[in-house]
């Protein structure tokens, strides 16, 4: 290959000498640093040689010429640096095209900066290459330009998890952070990163692939060099990972070299999707491709030419054309470097002179803009302007076009969430690995390909999970079935019992049906013994470190339940006023007075029992309504209107007294905790009372954090056990209080509510129950969405209500049932209305019958208003003469047994 470079150098030199013989031209010395034994090196050198002859054939009148000085850098950075130093010191070139890799370019760019010589690379594409010098020019598209195109593919097919496979080099590492951000913007998560060294053995690659095969994610993004990628895909086919259900995406670095790959590598890549920069078709490109193949065979006679010029060959062709244009703009070339006088005696081999032509040539290159073979050639900040990307897939021996992606101008926060950037927002059909026409889901429910193994806690509350031989039922089993049935695809699963006990360490055996705590059950999901776990499993921070939880299916919280004794204590001096609200008391008193006044007015003129001095009148007003409470008033009511008022009032008094009696009884019979502090957790701790919690539950650690000594905490399994312990009490080998999660408390109270157990105190906030899946499982998102939908449809709440019957409420030590005024508004309104109506009717009848007297009193203009009112009152106070009979008639009618003891009074009257 070095001989081929020598032949090329001599041919270029002869071409240059022929030009010099014909006319005097300015010749710019340009070095070329490429790996002569690499595919890109051979393609690049062919393109540079062809571009040089093509350019000056079409621009023969130019006064400048370029002379190329090729150097073989090999794959090592040190050889590239040595080649660049040779060109800078010995040849004193005006520019260097190359080097080939990003690592080499990063080093050589520093040499170019020191010598003021432009370093122009058409193959160093890594985003990690960021030399702090203006003398590095990248005439290739940065790899960062393709990350959104790759992410758009993932978004288009609605994959939410991917696995990165990349090379542990500057080329491989540089793009990964940018890809991670791009996937995050399309709601896709990187579930695993496989870093493969460039020198990895086949065994290492195969072992890594087998590890990834055990994962649920089936979408792989590969970013490596062509050499390493070839080995990866050969081993992936061997591991049967190029079959149906898998999706592979490769970056442009591999797709650009596709037609240079070996046939067996291409055969192993069937269905692989990739991106590559879009190259607009043109007649010039077609004619140049024919000549380029001939040139390639001429320079590399022992190597068959590639099917097409790849993007690196096109960038090399355009790079030489741009440099030739820049040389013509520069015009004059200084013959030698300026010597660095400060380091004349230095032994540093990296010290070079300073080019006088380099700065002008750099400025002219950056200002060059034209349409080349690769499209529009325009440099922005020393880098080639990004272009669109083609989406292709490997179809037998070809790359089949499926779509075009164009950069989206809006920022991620402004763009439409459904926009991908593809032309028409659509891709053509793809034949995926395994010759499948079905789009891969992107994940497998179970890495083993079998039914989903779902661990369920056994030997717990049967309402939650009830394990009876092969029949597993219960509330959370039903909820899981409903949710899985709501998924847009079918998932087969089987339940595996896991006995809950007080094991303190995670069980790490192959037997997934072994016993342990709820933490151990979650750990079984982590270590792969279970694909999921279902039951009364609480979301905790510790468990979330190694498993993922779905959206909660039941409310959280830890409650305290106690047996509530009757205190039998005094209710206070004013306990008798507690049954009724103050507003109701005041209104009732007002109605008492109003009714008494109404009865006095209605009976005063007709009933001798309502006659007498004014002091007796006041007594009657308060006496008659109050005595109706005991139905013991002896005074006769002779007026029909008064009787109506009294009947309505008796009805009101009956209801009011019954309500008062019931409310007062409730106050005396309510079960209350001892006021010495049983409702205070700190009191329980100070008294040294025993408390209980469920066996194997995280509540045990929670109660310890509350301050209870470990020796004062007793664990039980079933509600029956807690019932017995609470009934015994702390002093008799039982417990004073039970700490449990809210759903468990509801089950317990539904079974033993009539035993005066109640929730006491406030609820301690915790997360709720949820289903458990392995870290990174794509099922988490879909199951959570299904839970949310079922929650919105009230199916979750209905299932919970069906499984847990709530009979008891929470205990509130300050609660007191008090009757309010609004409960009697209607009744009091009716009473006041009827009483008022009777008074109006009576007064109207009185004034009508005595209209002559009233007219005579008010017609006297010499008296004052007060005198007139007094006269009316005096007249009203008189007995109605038409309503009285003789005493004998009265005695005959009433037939009173005490009539012989009454004094004869000519003014006694009865109403006829």
C-alpha positions in Angstrom: 0.0 0.0 0.0 2.9 2.4 0.7 4.1 1.7 -2.9 0.6 2.8 -4.1 1.1 6.1 -2.2 4.5 6.5 -3.8 3.0 6.0 -7.3 0.3 8.5 -6.5 2.8 11.0 -5.2 4.9 10.7 -8.4 1.9 11.1 -10.7 0.8 14.2 -8.8 4.3 15.6 -8.9 4.5 15.0 -12.7 1.2 16.7 -13.2 2.5 19.7 -11.2 5.7 19.9 -13.2 3.7 19.8 -16.5 1.7 22.8 -15.2 4.9 24.6 -14.3 6.3 24.1 -17.8 3.2 25.6 -19.5 2.8 28.6 -17.2 4.1 30.0 -14.0 1.6 29.2 -11.2 1.7 29.6 -7.4 1.7 26.1 -5.8 0.2 25.5 -2.4 1.7 22.6 -0.5 -1.1 20.5 1.1 -0.4 17.5 3.4 -2.7 14.5 3.6 -2.7 12.3 6.8 -4.8 9.2 6.4 -4.7 5.5 7.3 -3.7 3.9 4.0 -4.9 0.4 5.1 -8.4 1.5 6.1 -11.5 1.7 4.0 -12.0 5.4 4.6 -8.3 6.0 4.0 -8.4 4.4 0.6 -11.8 6.0 -0.4 -10.6 9.4 0.9 -7.3 9.3 -1.0 -9.1 8.2 -4.2 -11.5 11.2 -3.9 -8.8 13.7 -3.2 -6.8 12.6 -6.2 -9.8 12.6 -8.5 -11.0 16.0 -7.2 -7.6 17.5 -7.8 -7.5 16.5 -11.5 -11.2 17.3 -12.0 -10.9 20.7 -10.5 -8.0 22.0 -12.4 -9.3 20.4 -15.6 -12.3 22.6 -15.3 -10.4 25.6 -13.9 -7.3 25.6 -16.1 -7.1 29.3 -16.1 -6.5 29.5 -12.3 -3.1 30.9 -11.3 -2.8 28.6 -8.3 -2.2 25.0 -7.9 -2.3 22.5 -5.1 0.3 19.8 -4.6 -0.6 16.9 -2.3 1.8 15.3 0.1 0.2 12.0 1.3 1.3 10.4 4.6 0.2 7.1 6.1 -0.8 7.7 9.7 -2.0 4.2 10.5 -4.6 3.8 13.3 -2.4 5.1 16.1 -2.4 8.7 17.3 1.4 8.8 17.6 1.9 7.9 13.9 -0.6 10.6 12.9 1.3 13.1 15.0 4.6 12.0 13.5 3.2 12.4 10.0 1.8 15.9 10.7 5.2 17.0 12.2 7.0 15.7 9.2 4.7 17.8 6.9 5.0 20.9 9.1 8.7 20.8 9.7 10.1 19.3 6.5 7.6 20.1 3.8 6.2 23.3 5.5 2.8 22.6 4.1 0.1 25.4 4.0 -2.7 23.0 5.1 -3.2 19.4 6.2 -6.2 17.3 5.1 -6.9 14.8 7.9 -6.2 13.1 10.1 -8.8 10.3 10.0 -10.0 9.6 13.6 -11.3 12.1 16.2 -8.5 11.1 18.6 -5.9 11.8 16.0 -7.5 15.1 15.0 -7.6 16.3 18.6 -3.8 16.0 18.9 -2.9 17.1 15.4 -5.2 20.2 15.7 -2.8 21.4 18.5 0.2 21.2 16.1 -1.7 23.1 13.5 -2.6 25.8 15.9 1.0 26.2 16.9 2.2 26.4 13.2 -0.8 28.5 12.1 -1.7 25.8 9.6 -5.3 24.8 8.9 -6.1 21.1 9.8 -9.0 20.0 7.7 -10.7 16.7 8.5 -13.5 15.1 6.6 -13.8 11.9 8.8 -13.4 13.1 12.4 -17.1 13.3 13.4 -17.2 12.7 17.1 -18.9 15.4 19.2 -16.2 15.0 21.9 -13.8 16.5 19.4 -13.7 20.2 20.5 -10.2 21.6 20.0 -9.8 25.1 21.3 -8.3 26.4 18.1 -9.7 28.2 15.0 -7.2 26.2 12.8 -9.2 23.0 13.0 -11.9 22.8 10.3 -14.4 19.9 10.1 -15.7 19.4 6.6 -17.9 16.6 7.9 -21.2 16.6 9.6 -20.9 16.3 13.4 -22.3 13.0 14.7 -24.5 15.1 17.1 -26.6 16.1 14.0 -28.0 12.6 13.7 -29.2 12.0 17.3 -32.6 13.6 16.8 -33.1 11.5 13.6 -32.3 8.3 15.6 -34.6 9.5 18.4 -37.4 10.2 15.9 -37.3 6.5 14.8 -37.8 5.4 18.4 -40.6 7.9 18.8 -42.3 7.0 15.5 -42.6 3.3 16.5 -43.6 4.2 20.1 -40.7 2.5 21.8 -40.1 3.6 25.3 -37.0 1.8 26.2 -33.7 1.3 24.4 -30.3 -0.3 25.0 -27.1 1.5 24.0 -24.3 -0.5 22.5 -21.2 1.6 21.8 -17.5 1.5 21.5 -15.3 2.5 24.3 -13.4 5.1 22.4 -13.7 8.9 21.8 -15.8 8.1 18.7 -18.2 5.9 20.7 -18.4 7.9 23.9 -18.8 11.3 22.3 -22.4 10.8 21.1 -23.9 8.9 24.0 -24.8 11.9 26.3 -26.5 13.6 23.3 -28.4 10.5 22.4 -29.6 10.2 26.0 -31.0 13.7 26.0 -32.7 13.1 22.6 -34.3 9.9 23.8 -35.5 11.7 27.0 -37.2 14.3 24.9 -39.2 11.6 23.1 -40.1 9.9 26.4 -37.8 6.9 25.8 -35.5 5.6 28.6 -32.1 4.0 28.2 -32.5 0.8 30.2 -29.0 -0.4 29.8 -25.6 0.7 28.3 -23.3 -1.9 26.9 -19.8 -0.5 26.5 -17.6 -2.7 24.4 -13.8 -2.1 24.1 -12.4 -1.8 20.5 -10.2 -4.8 21.4 -12.9 -7.0 22.8 -12.8 -10.7 22.1 -15.7 -12.5 20.4 -16.4 -14.4 23.7 -16.7 -11.0 25.5 -19.1 -9.8 22.8 -21.2 -13.0 22.9 -21.4 -12.9 26.7 -22.5 -9.3 26.7 -25.2 -10.1 24.1 -26.5 -13.0 26.2 -26.8 -10.7 29.2 -28.8 -8.2 27.1 -31.0 -11.0 25.8 -32.2 -11.8 29.3 -33.5 -8.2 29.6 -37.0 -7.2 28.5 -35.9 -4.4 26.2 -35.7 -5.4 22.5 -34.6 -2.2 20.9 -30.8 -1.8 20.5 -29.0 1.3 19.2 -25.5 0.6 18.0 -22.8 3.2 17.6 -19.4 1.7 16.8 -16.9 1.6 14.1 -17.6 -0.7 11.1 -15.0 -3.2 12.2 -16.5 -3.7 15.7 -20.1 -3.5 14.4 -19.4 -6.3 12.0 -18.3 -8.6 14.9 -21.3 -7.5 17.0 -23.9 -8.4 14.4 -22.2 -11.7 13.5 -22.4 -12.7 17.2 -25.9 -11.3 17.5 -27.1 -13.6 14.8 -25.3 -16.5 16.6 -27.2 -15.6 19.8 -30.5 -15.6 17.9 -31.0 -11.9 18.5 -31.6 -11.1 14.9 -35.0 -12.8 15.0 -38.6 -11.5 15.1 -39.3 -9.1 18.0 -35.9 -7.5 17.9 -35.2 -4.0 16.6 -31.7 -2.8 15.7 -30.8 0.8 14.9 -27.3 1.9 13.7 -25.8 5.3 13.3 -24.5 6.9 10.2 -20.9 5.7 10.8 -21.8 2.2 9.9 -24.5 3.0 7.3 -22.0 5.1 5.4 -19.7 2.1 5.0 -22.4 -0.5 4.4 -21.3 -1.3 0.8 -17.8 -2.0 2.1 -18.9 -4.7 4.5 -18.3 -8.4 4.0 -21.2 -10.4 2.6 -21.5 -12.5 5.8 -21.8 -9.3 7.8 -24.5 -7.9 5.5 -26.4 -11.3 5.8 -26.4 -11.0 9.6 -27.8 -7.4 9.5 -31.1 -8.2 7.8 -33.8 -5.8 9.0 -31.3 -3.4 10.7 -32.5 0.3 10.4 -30.1 3.1 10.2 -29.5 6.8 9.3 -27.1 8.4 6.9 -26.8 12.0 5.6 -29.0 12.8 2.6 -27.1 13.1 -0.7 -29.1 14.9 -3.4 -28.9 13.1 -6.7 -27.3 14.9 -9.7 -25.8 14.1 -13.1 -22.4 15.2 -11.9 -22.6 12.7 -9.1 -23.4 9.9 -11.5 -20.6 10.7 -13.9 -18.1 11.3 -11.1 -19.0 7.9 -9.6 -17.9 6.1 -12.8 -14.6 7.9 -12.9 -14.1 7.5 -9.2 -14.4 3.7 -9.5 -11.8 3.7 -12.2 -9.5 5.9 -10.1 -10.0 3.6 -7.2 -8.9 0.5 -9.2 -6.0 2.5 -10.5 -4.7 3.3 -7.1 -5.8 0.0 -5.4 -5.5 -2.6 -8.1 -5.8 -5.6 -5.7 -9.0 -4.4 -4.0 -12.5 -4.4 -5.7 -14.1 -1.0 -5.8 -17.1 -0.1 -3.5 -20.5 0.0 -5.1 -20.7 3.7 -4.6 -18.8 6.7 -3.2 -19.7 6.8 0.4 -20.3 10.1 2.3 -16.6 10.3 3.4 -15.5 10.1 -0.2 -17.9 12.9 -1.2 -16.8 15.0 1.7 -13.1 14.4 0.7 -13.9 15.4 -2.9 -15.6 18.6 -1.8 -12.9 19.4 0.8 -10.2 19.4 -2.0 -12.4 21.6 -4.2 -13.0 24.0 -1.4 -9.3 24.2 -0.6 -8.5 24.8 -4.2 -11.0 27.7 -4.4 -9.5 29.1 -1.2 -6.0 28.9 -2.6 -7.1 30.8 -5.7 -8.6 33.5 -3.4 -5.4 33.7 -1.4 -3.3 34.0 -4.5 0.1 34.5 -3.1 2.0 32.0 -1.0 5.0 32.7 1.2 7.7 30.3 0.4 8.7 29.3 3.9 7.7 29.4 7.6 8.8 32.1 10.0 11.3 30.6 12.4 10.3 30.6 16.1 13.3 32.5 17.5 12.4 31.9 21.1 12.9 28.2 20.7 15.9 28.0 18.4 17.9 26.0 20.9 15.0 23.9 22.2 15.0 20.1 21.9 11.2 19.9 21.9 10.3 17.9 18.8 6.9 19.4 18.6 8.2 22.9 18.1 7.6 24.1 14.5 7.9 27.4 12.6 4.9 29.6 11.8 3.2 29.6 8.4 2.7 33.0 6.8 0.2 31.6 4.3 -1.9 29.5 6.7 -4.0 32.3 8.3 -5.0 33.7 4.9 -5.8 30.2 3.5 -7.9 29.5 6.6 -9.9 32.6 6.2 -10.5 31.9 2.5 -11.6 28.3 3.2 -14.1 29.4 5.9 -15.6 31.9 3.4 -16.0 29.3 0.7 -19.6 28.3 -0.3 -20.6 26.1 -3.2 -22.7 23.1 -4.2 -20.6 20.0 -4.2 -21.2 16.3 -4.7 -22.4 15.9 -1.1 -24.8 18.9 -1.4 -24.4 22.5 -0.1 -20.9 23.1 1.1 -21.0 25.8 3.8 -18.9 26.1 6.9 -20.4 27.5 10.1 -18.0 28.1 13.0 -15.5 25.8 11.2 -18.0 22.9 10.8 -20.0 21.7 7.8 -23.6 22.7 7.9 -25.9 19.8 9.0 -28.2 18.3 6.5 -31.2 16.0 6.4 -30.9 12.3 7.1 -32.2 9.3 5.1 -33.8 6.4 7.0 -32.9 3.1 5.5 -32.9 -0.6 6.4 -30.9 -3.6 5.3 -32.9 -5.6 2.8 -31.0 -8.6 1.5 -27.9 -7.0 0.0 -29.3 -3.5 -0.4 -30.2 -0.5 1.7 -33.8 0.3 1.1 -35.1 3.8 1.5 -38.0 4.3 3.9 -38.1 8.0 4.7 -36.4 11.3 5.0 -35.8 13.2 8.3 -35.4 17.0 8.3 -34.2 19.0 11.3 -37.0 20.5 13.4 -36.5 24.2 13.9 -38.6 24.6 17.0 -37.2 23.9 20.4 -38.4 20.7 22.2 -40.7 22.7 24.5 -42.4 24.5 21.5 -42.8 21.7 19.0 -45.9 19.6 18.6 -45.5 16.4 20.7 -46.6 14.3 17.7 -44.1 15.7 15.2 -41.2 13.4 14.3 -39.6 15.4 11.4 -40.2 12.7 8.8 -41.5 13.8 5.4 -45.2 13.5 5.5 -44.8 12.2 9.1 -44.7 8.7 7.7 -42.2 5.9 7.0 -42.5 3.2 4.4 -42.9 -0.4 5.5 -39.9 -2.2 6.9 -39.0 -5.9 6.9 -37.7 -6.4 10.4 -35.2 -9.0 11.7 -36.6 -12.5 11.2 -38.3 -11.3 8.0 -41.2 -10.0 10.0 -43.5 -7.4 8.7 -44.8 -6.6 12.2 -43.3 -3.7 14.0 -41.5 -5.0 17.1 -43.1 -4.0 20.4 -39.7 -3.1 21.7 -39.8 -5.4 24.7 -40.8 -8.9 25.8 -43.1 -9.5 28.8 -40.8 -12.3 30.1 -37.2 -12.6 29.1 -37.5 -16.3 29.1 -40.4 -16.1 26.6 -42.7 -18.0 28.8 -45.7 -16.9 30.9 -45.2 -14.0 33.2 -44.3 -15.4 36.6 -46.2 -13.3 39.2 -45.4 -13.7 42.8 -48.2 -13.3 45.3 -48.0 -13.2 49.1 -49.5 -16.3 50.7 -50.9 -16.9 54.2 -52.1 -13.3 54.6 -55.6 -11.7 54.8 -57.8 -13.8 52.6 -59.7 -10.8 51.5 -56.5 -9.5 49.8 -55.0 -12.7 48.5 -56.4 -16.2 49.2 -54.2 -19.1 48.2 -56.0 -22.5 48.2 -54.0 -25.1 46.4 -54.1 -24.1 42.7 -56.9 -21.6 43.2 -55.7 -18.1 44.0 -58.3 -15.4 44.5 -58.7 -12.1 46.4 -59.2 -8.4 46.0 -55.7 -7.6 44.6 -55.8 -10.7 42.3 -59.1 -9.4 40.8 -57.6 -5.9 40.4 -54.5 -7.3 38.6 -56.7 -9.4 36.3 -58.9 -6.3 35.4 -55.9 -4.2 34.7 -54.1 -6.8 32.6 -57.3 -7.3 30.6 -57.3 -3.6 29.9 -53.9 -3.7 28.2 -53.9 -3.2 24.4 -52.2 -6.6 24.0 -52.5 -10.0 25.6 -50.1 -11.0 28.4 -50.1 -14.5 29.7 -49.2 -15.0 33.4 -49.3 -17.4 36.2 -49.4 -16.8 40.0 -46.7 -18.3 42.2 -47.3 -18.2 46.0 -44.7 -16.7 48.3 -45.3 -17.3 52.0 -45.0 -14.2 54.1 -43.0 -14.6 57.3 -40.6 -12.6 59.5 -37.5 -13.2 57.4 -35.2 -10.3 57.8 -32.9 -10.9 54.9 -33.7 -11.3 51.3 -34.0 -14.9 50.1 -31.6 -15.4 47.3 -32.2 -18.9 46.2 -33.5 -20.3 43.0 -36.7 -21.4 44.7 -39.1 -18.5 44.0 -41.8 -20.1 46.3 -39.8 -19.8 49.4 -40.8 -17.7 52.5 -39.8 -14.2 53.5 -41.0 -10.7 54.2 -42.6 -8.3 51.7 -39.2 -6.9 51.1 -38.0 -10.4 50.2 -40.9 -10.8 47.8 -39.9 -7.6 46.0 -36.3 -8.8 45.9 -37.4 -12.0 44.2 -38.6 -9.7 41.4 -35.2 -8.0 41.3 -33.1 -11.2 41.1 -35.3 -12.6 38.3 -37.2 -15.4 40.2 -40.4 -13.5 39.5 -41.4 -11.3 36.6 -43.8 -9.3 38.8 -45.4 -9.3 42.3 -49.0 -8.6 43.1 -50.7 -8.2 46.5 -50.8 -5.7 49.4 -47.3 -4.5 48.6 -46.6 -1.0 49.8 -44.5 1.5 47.8 -41.4 2.3 49.9 -38.1 4.1 49.2 -36.0 1.1 50.0 -37.9 -1.2 47.6 -37.9 1.4 44.8 -34.1 1.2 44.7 -34.2 -2.2 43.0 -37.7 -2.6 41.6 -40.3 -0.4 39.8 -43.8 0.2 41.1 -46.9 1.0 39.0 -49.5 3.6 39.8 -51.0 2.9 43.3 -54.1 0.6 43.3 -55.1 1.3 46.9 -54.8 4.2 49.3 -51.8 4.4 51.6 -51.5 5.4 55.2 -50.9 3.6 58.6 -53.7 3.8 61.2 -53.9 2.8 64.8 -56.8 0.7 66.1 -57.7 0.2 69.7 -60.4 -1.3 71.8 -62.4 1.6 73.3 -63.7 1.3 76.9 -66.5 3.4 78.4 -65.0 6.0 80.7 -68.0 6.6 83.0 -66.9 10.0 84.0 -68.8 13.2 84.7 -69.7 15.2 81.6 -69.4 18.6 83.3 -71.7 21.0 85.2 -73.5 22.1 82.1 -73.8 18.7 80.4 -77.6 19.3 80.0 -77.1 22.1 77.5 -74.8 20.1 75.2 -77.5 18.2 73.2 -78.8 21.4 71.6 -77.0 24.2 69.8 -77.2 27.7 71.4 -79.2 29.1 68.5 -81.7 26.3 69.0 -82.0 27.0 72.7 -82.6 30.7 72.1 -85.2 30.0 69.4 -87.0 27.4 71.6 -87.2 29.9 74.5 -88.5 32.6 72.2 -91.2 30.2 71.0 -92.1 29.3 74.6 -92.7 33.0 75.3 -94.5 33.7 72.1 -96.9 30.7 72.6 -97.6 31.7 76.2 -98.5 35.3 75.2 -100.7 34.0 72.3 -102.6 31.7 74.7 -103.1 34.5 77.2 -104.5 36.8 74.6 -106.8 34.2 73.2 -108.1 33.1 76.6 -108.0 36.2 78.7 -111.5 37.6 77.9 -113.3 34.2 78.0 -111.6 32.0 80.6 -111.7 32.7 84.3 -108.5 30.7 84.8 -106.7 33.4 82.8 -108.1 36.2 84.9 -106.5 37.8 87.9 -103.9 40.4 88.8 -101.1 41.2 86.3 -98.5 39.1 88.3 -100.6 36.0 87.6 -100.9 36.9 84.0 -97.1 36.8 83.6 -96.9 33.5 85.5 -99.5 32.0 83.2 -97.6 33.1 80.1 -94.5 31.1 81.2 -96.4 28.3 83.0 -98.8 27.1 80.4 -96.2 26.4 77.6 -93.7 24.8 80.0 -96.3 22.5 81.6 -97.1 21.1 78.2 -93.7 19.3 78.4 -95.2 17.0 81.0 -98.8 17.4 79.6 -99.8 18.4 83.2 -101.5 21.8 82.9 -104.9 21.9 84.7 -106.2 25.1 83.2 -109.0 24.6 80.8 -108.7 26.0 77.3 -112.1 27.2 76.2 -111.3 29.1 72.9 -111.1 27.1 69.7 -108.2 29.3 68.4 -106.3 28.7 71.7 -106.9 25.0 71.4 -105.4 25.0 67.9 -102.4 26.9 69.0 -101.9 24.5 72.0 -102.3 21.4 69.8 -99.5 22.6 67.4 -97.3 23.5 70.3 -97.7 20.2 72.0 -96.6 18.5 68.8 -93.5 20.7 68.6 -92.7 20.0 72.3 -93.1 16.3 71.7 -90.5 16.3 68.9 -88.1 18.7 70.7 -88.2 16.8 74.0 -87.6 13.5 72.2 -84.7 14.9 70.3 -83.2 16.4 73.4 -83.5 13.1 75.3 -81.9 11.0 72.5 -79.0 13.4 72.1 -78.4 13.6 75.9 -78.5 9.8 76.0 -75.9 9.6 73.3 -73.6 11.8 75.2 -73.8 9.6 78.3 -73.5 6.3 76.4 -70.8 7.0 73.8 -67.7 4.9 74.1 -64.7 7.2 74.8 -61.0 6.6 75.4 -59.6 7.3 78.8 -58.6 11.0 78.9 -55.3 10.1 80.6 -53.8 9.8 77.1 -54.6 6.5 75.4 -55.1 8.6 72.3 -51.5 9.8 72.4 -48.8 7.5 71.1 -46.2 8.9 73.4 -48.4 7.9 76.3 -48.4 4.3 75.1 -44.6 4.4 74.9 -44.3 5.9 78.4 -46.7 3.3 79.9 -44.7 0.5 78.3 -47.8 -0.9 76.5 -47.4 -3.6 73.9 -48.5 -2.8 70.4 -49.0 -5.1 67.4 -48.4 -5.1 63.6 -48.5 -7.6 60.8 -45.9 -10.2 60.4 -43.4 -9.5 57.5 -44.7 -6.0 57.0 -42.6 -2.8 56.8 -45.0 -1.4 59.5 -42.7 -3.2 62.0 -39.8 -0.9 61.2 -42.2 2.1 61.0 -43.4 1.4 64.6 -39.8 1.2 65.8 -39.2 4.6 64.3 -42.1 6.0 66.3 -40.1 5.2 69.4 -41.5 1.8 70.5 -38.9 -0.6 71.9 -38.5 -3.7 69.8 -39.5 -5.9 72.8 -42.8 -4.0 73.0 -43.8 -4.9 69.4 -45.7 -8.1 68.7 -46.5 -9.4 65.3 -49.5 -11.4 64.1 -50.7 -12.7 60.8 -54.5 -12.8 60.6 -57.3 -10.5 61.9 -58.4 -13.2 64.3 -54.9 -13.0 66.0 -55.2 -9.3 66.4 -58.7 -9.6 67.8 -57.6 -12.0 70.5 -54.6 -9.8 71.4 -56.6 -6.6 71.6 -59.3 -8.4 73.7 -56.6 -9.6 76.2 -55.0 -6.2 76.5 -51.4 -5.2 77.1 -51.4 -6.4 80.8 -52.6 -9.9 79.9 -50.3 -11.0 77.2 -52.0 -9.1 74.4 -51.6 -5.6 72.9 -53.0 -2.1 73.6 -53.1 -0.9 70.0 -52.7 -2.3 66.5 -50.7 -0.5 63.8 -51.6 -1.5 60.3 -52.1 -0.1 56.8 -55.4 1.5 56.1 -56.8 -1.3 53.8 -55.9 -3.9 56.4 -57.6 -1.8 59.2 -60.8 -1.6 57.1 -60.9 -5.4 56.7 -60.3 -5.8 60.5 -63.0 -3.3 61.4 -65.5 -4.9 59.0 -65.0 -8.1 60.9 -65.0 -6.9 64.5 -66.7 -3.5 64.5 -69.3 -4.7 67.1 -66.4 -5.3 69.5 -65.9 -1.5 69.9 -62.7 -1.4 67.9 -62.1 2.0 66.2 -59.5 3.9 64.4 -57.8 6.3 66.8 -55.7 9.4 66.1 -54.6 10.7 62.8 -53.4 8.6 59.9 -49.7 8.4 59.2 -49.1 9.2 55.5 -47.4 6.5 53.4 -47.6 5.5 49.8 -50.3 3.1 48.7 -50.3 -0.5 47.3 -48.9 -1.1 43.8 -47.8 -3.9 41.5 -44.1 -4.6 41.4 -42.0 -5.1 38.2 -38.3 -5.3 37.5 -36.3 -2.1 37.1 -36.8 -0.8 33.6 -39.7 -3.0 32.7 -41.8 -1.5 29.9 -44.9 -3.0 31.4 -44.8 -0.4 34.2 -45.9 2.4 32.0 -48.6 0.4 30.2 -50.0 -1.1 33.4 -49.9 2.3 35.1 -51.9 3.8 32.2 -54.4 0.9 32.5 -54.8 1.5 36.3 -55.4 5.2 35.7 -58.1 4.4 33.1 -59.7 1.9 35.4 -59.6 4.5 38.2 -61.3 7.1 36.0 -64.0 4.6 35.2 -64.5 3.9 38.9 -63.7 0.2 38.4 -60.9 0.3 41.0 -63.0 1.9 43.7 -65.9 -0.4 43.0 -63.6 -3.4 43.3 -62.2 -2.1 46.5 -65.6 -1.5 48.0 -66.7 -5.0 47.0 -63.6 -6.6 48.6 -63.6 -4.5 51.8 -66.8 -3.6 53.5 -66.5 -0.6 55.7 -68.7 -0.6 58.8 -66.9 1.4 61.4 -65.9 5.0 61.3 -62.9 6.8 62.8 -63.0 7.7 66.4 -62.9 11.4 67.3 -62.5 12.1 71.0 -63.8 15.6 70.6 -66.9 14.7 68.6 -70.3 15.5 70.1 -73.5 15.1 68.3 -75.4 18.4 68.8 -78.8 19.2 67.3 -78.8 22.4 65.3 -81.4 25.1 64.7 -81.7 24.2 61.0 -83.2 20.8 62.0 -86.3 22.7 63.5 -86.7 25.5 61.1 -89.7 24.1 59.3 -91.4 23.0 62.6 -90.9 26.3 64.2 -92.0 28.1 61.1 -95.3 26.1 61.1 -95.9 26.8 64.8 -95.2 30.5 64.5 -97.4 30.7 61.4 -100.4 29.0 62.9 -100.1 30.9 66.2 -99.7 34.2 64.5 -102.7 33.5 62.2 -104.9 32.7 65.3 -103.8 35.9 66.9 -104.6 38.0 63.9 -108.0 36.3 63.5 -108.9 36.9 67.1 -107.8 40.5 67.1 -109.7 41.1 63.9 -112.9 39.6 65.5 -112.4 41.7 68.7 -112.1 45.0 66.9 -115.0 44.2 64.6 -117.4 43.3 67.5 -116.3 46.3 69.5 -116.0 48.7 66.6 -118.4 51.3 68.1 -116.3 51.4 71.3 -113.1 51.6 69.4 -114.5 54.3 67.1 -115.7 56.3 70.1 -112.3 56.1 71.8 -110.3 57.2 68.7 -112.8 59.9 67.7 -112.0 61.9 70.9 -109.5 64.4 69.7 -108.8 65.8 73.1 -107.0 62.7 74.4 -103.5 61.6 73.6 -102.5 58.4 71.7 -101.3 56.8 74.9 -104.6 57.5 76.6 -106.4 56.0 73.7 -104.3 52.8 73.8 -104.8 52.6 77.6 -108.5 52.8 77.1 -108.4 50.0 74.5 -106.3 47.9 76.8 -108.8 48.4 79.7 -111.7 47.5 77.5 -109.8 44.3 76.3 -109.1 43.4 80.0 -112.9 43.3 80.8 -114.8 40.0 80.8 -117.0 39.4 77.8 -120.5 39.6 79.3 -122.0 37.5 76.5 -119.7 34.7 77.4 -120.6 34.2 81.1 -123.5 32.2 82.7 -124.6 31.9 86.2 -122.6 29.8 88.6 -125.4 27.1 88.7 -125.3 26.7 85.0 -121.6 26.6 85.1 -121.6 23.9 87.7 -124.1 21.8 85.8 -122.1 21.9 82.7 -118.7 21.2 84.2 -120.1 18.9 87.0 -117.0 19.6 88.9 -116.6 17.4 92.1 -115.3 20.4 94.0 -118.2 22.8 93.1 -119.4 23.0 96.7 -116.1 24.3 97.8 -116.1 27.2 95.3 -117.1 30.6 96.3 -120.1 32.1 94.5 -118.9 34.8 92.1 -121.4 36.6 89.9 -118.6 37.3 87.5 -117.8 33.7 86.7 -118.4 33.0 83.0 -118.3 30.2 80.6 -118.2 30.3 76.8 -121.3 29.0 75.1 
